[in-house]
Amino acid sequence: MIRVLHTLAAPDGTTRYVDHMIGSAAPDVQILTFSWGRALFGRYDLLHVHWPEYLVRHRTHVGAFAKAIALRLLLARLVLLHTPIVRTVHNVMPHEHGSARERNLLEALDRRTSLWIRLNPTTELPVGVRSVNIPHGHYRSVYPGADHEPVAGRILQFGLLRPYKGVEALIRAFRELDDSSTSLRIVGKPYSPSYERLICALSSGTPAISTKLEFVPDAELAEEIRQAELVVLPYVEMHNSGAILVALSLGRPVLAPRTHANVVLAEEVGDGWISFFTDSLEPGALELALLAARSSERSAAPDLSARDWSIVGQRHRDAYLQVLEQRHA
């Protein structure tokens, strides 16, 4: 049995990446979720790191200092016991900048990493590191159920709302649309009260814009997505996105920024499922994406066969074995 400690919190009833790691694990892989007690004193064969900045970030200076000390102790333990580190690269860099202390600790963690897992082949990695490509799995098993016709003209953005996700740009572009048959729906929890106030201020006075600015359970979120004719993800930066896979898993076409990663994904899933805008989102891009959603000759569903979670789980097992065999050698 391979015991793998992930730097992920235990499942909490909502759909998170940890659920996929647990649900897709091979029979001889035991997934352990993170606590500092388990990390420092527990028994495991590998440490699998996700979003490493959260190992050191805290809302208070005292909490961040304590986590920095804990991470230094963890690194010392890993060196002493020759415990390998595997790292999944979810983002090219953290969405928010950290302190110099944080950067130094994360660089130390990177130097100890034995294998880097890329979610797509376009991810740039440090020179000379060992890596393997394992794509993010789809969400078809999470959001099952029959499809139905969307609301004509409904545009949707969903997910945790943060500045880099371009909510403001979408609202402004929508308000400039010369099409009374369209509507905009924004669903998700803003990352801060001030950001929620900004979204409300930008969308007020436009009856065609509706919002639900709170956490939405999976079943309700799936219904919101199914009602959309087009999902728009107007991110300022976009490399790996769970949101785009959720939309595609539910059979909804997507408008997203033209990035190398998104172009590769569009080629994978088939023609007509992903439209692009370049640089900043403009009203014309919304109009063209809606036309494409209505008129494209595309397959009945996007091709997500390479993202079946049983395949993803087996490939993780193979990666763990590779690292452990390397350590023993």
N, C-alpha and C positions, 0 to 999 in steps of 0.2 A: 504494500500500500504506500503510495506517495502522498505525504501530508504537505499541503501547500497552504501557507498563510498569505492571504490577500490583504492589502491595505484598503479594505472596503468594510464598511459597517454592515452589521447583520441585517437581513431583510426586515422591512418594517411594514409590509403589506402593500407598498407601492411598487411599481415596476422600476427596477434599477439594474445597473450592470451586474451587481452581485447576484441577482436572481438568475441571470444567464450563466454565470460562472458555476453556480451550484447545480442548476438544472441540466447543464450540458456536460458535466464532469463524467469522465470515463469511470467504469466500475472500480478500477484500482487507484482512483485519485480521490483523496479526501480533502474537501475545501474547508478551510478554517477562516472565519472572519476576524477582523482586527480589533484588538484592544491592546493597550500598552502593557498590561500585565502578561497577556499571552505572548506578545512580541518579545518581551525581555526575559520571561521565565518559562514559556511554554516549549513544547517539543514539536518541531516541524522540520521538513527536509529542505524546503525552499521558501524564500520570501518573494511574493509576486506583487510588484509595486504598480499602483495606478494613481494618477494625479498626485505626484510626490509632494507638491507644494502644501497639500493639506496635512502632511505629517508635521509641519512646523508652524502653520498659521493658526492664529487664535484671535478672538475679538478683543482681548486685552493684552497689554504688554507683558504682564506677569505670566499669563497663560502661554504666550508665544515663547518666553524665555524657558519655561518649564518643558515645553515640547522640544525645544532645541537641545536641552540637556538630555532628554529621553532619547532623541534620535542619535546623539553622539554615543550614548550607552549601547543603543541597538547596533550601530555600526561596529563598535568594539566587539560585541557578542558575535556578530556575523563573521568577523575576521577570526576570532578565537576558535569558533567551531567549524570554520570553513563552510559556512552555509551560503549557497549561491543566491544571487538576486536575479530575478527575471523582471523585466519592465515592459509594460504595454504603453506605447506612445499614443495617448488619446489626442493630445494637442501638441503642436510644434513648440509652443511656449505657453506659460500660464496666461489666462485672460487678463489678470490684474498683476501689476508689477509688485515684487516683494522686496524685502530689505537686503542689504549686503550680507548679513548673517544668513538669511535664507538661501541666497545664491551659493554661498560657500558650502553650506551643508548639502544642498542638492548636487553640487559638483562632486562632493565626496561620495555621495550615493551613486552617482553616475559612474565614477571610476571603479566602484565595486560591482557593477552590473555585469553579469556573465552573458546574458542574452537579451536582445531588444526585440520586441514583437511590434511589427507595424500593422496597422489596421488597413492600410492601403499602400500600394507600391510606390506612391509619390512622396512618402514621408522621408525627409532628409534626416539622416542620423549622423552622430559623430564619426569621424573618419576612423576606419579600422575596426569597428565593433562588429561582433557577431550578431546576425539578425535573422528573422524569419517573418514571412507574411502570413497573417491569420486574419481574415476579414471579420468585421462586426456582423453578428448574426441578425437575421430578420426578426420581426415581431408578430408573425402570423399566428403563432401559438398563444401569444399574450392577448391579442385582440381578435378572437375568432368570431364567427357569425356571418350571416348573410349580408350582402351588400344591398344598397338601395340607391335610388336616384338622388343626386345632390340637389340642393336649392340653386336654381338658376342664378348665375352671377355672384354667388357667395365666394368671397375671398377670405382665407383664414390664415392667421399666424397664431401658433401655439407654443407652449413651453415656458420654462423659466425665463422671464423677461429681464434682459440686461442690456446696457448701452451698446455693446458690440453687435447685438442681434438686430439693430437697425429698425426698431419699432417706429421711431420718430420719422425716419425716411419713408416708411411704408404709409403712414398716416398722411404725410404731406403729398406723396405721389397719388394716393387714392383721392384726396380732396381736389386734385387737379384733373381727375378723369371727367370727361364729358360724356357720361353714360349713366343715366338715371336707373338703369336696370341692375346695376351692381351694388353690392353691399360688402362691408368689411367687418369681420369678426375677429377680435383679439382675445385669446383665452390663455390664462396662465398667471402665475404669481410674480409680480415685480420684485426685483432683488432688494429694494429698499422703499420706505415710505415716500421719500422725495421723488423717486423715479415713478412711483404710482401716480403722484400728483401731476407730474409732467405729462404722462400718458393721458390722464383725464382732461387736462387743460387742452392738449392738442386735439383730442377727439370730440370735445364738447361743441355743441352747436351744429353738429352734422348728424341728422337722424339715421343716415345710412351706415353709420359706424356704431357697433355695439361691442361691449367689453364684458368680460367676466374675469376680473383681476384677482384671482385666488387660485389656490391649488385645486385641481380638478381630478377626481378619481379616474381610474383607467377606463371603466365602462362609459362614463360620461365623456371623457376625452375622445374615445373612439367614435361616439355618436357625433360629436362636433366635427371631427375630421370627415366622416362619411357625408355630412351635410354640405361640405365645401365642394365647390366646383374646381377650385384651385387652391393649393396650399402655397403660400409665399413665405420664404425664409430669406429676408433681406439683410443677411448678416454682412457686417463690415469685413469680417474675416471668417473663413469657413474651411476646415480641413477634414475632420471627421465629425459627422453629425448623426446622433441618434434620431433626431427629429425627422430628417429626410427619409430615414429607413422606416420610421413609424408610418409616415404618409404613404410611402410606396407599398408597405405591407398591407395597408388598407385600400390599396388600389386608387390612390388619388395622385394626379399629376402635380408637379412641383415647379415653382420658379425659384431659382437659387443663383448665387453669384457664380460667374464663370471662373472657376479655379481648376487647376490641373486635376485635383482629386475628384471634383464633381464631373469633369469631362470623362474621366475613366469610369466613374460610376454610371454615367449616362450610356456609355457604350456597353456596359455589362447588362443593364436592365432592359435595354431595347429602345428603339426609336419612339419618340413622342411622349415619354414619361417625365423627362426633365427639360425645362426651358431655362435659358440663362439671361442674366443682365450683366453688363460690364461696368466696372467702376461703381457708380452710384445708381440707385433705383430711380427710374423715371416713369411717368405715366404711360409712355409708349410701350415700355416693357411689360407693364401689366396688361395692356390691351392685346399685345401680341401673344402673351402667355394664355390669356383667356381664349383667344381664337384657336390656339394650338390645342388647348384642353378640349375644345368642342369639335374640332375638325380633324385632328391627327388620326391617321390610320395606324393604330398601335395594337399590340397584342392585348388579349383579354386581361392579362395581369403582367406586371413587370417580372422579369426573370431574376429571381432571388435564390436559385437552386444552390449556388455556391455558398450561401449563407445559412444553410440549415444548421441548427445548433448541434446536432449529433456530429456533423463534420467538424464544426468549430471545436467541440470538446475533444475529439480524437486528435486534432492537430495540436491542441494545447498539451495533451498527454505526451505526444511525441517530442514536443519542445522540452518538457520537463525531463524526460528520459535522456535527451541529448545533453542537457546541462549536468545532470547527475553523473552520467558516464564520463563526461569531460572532467568533472571533479575527481572521480575515482582514478582516472588515468593520470 
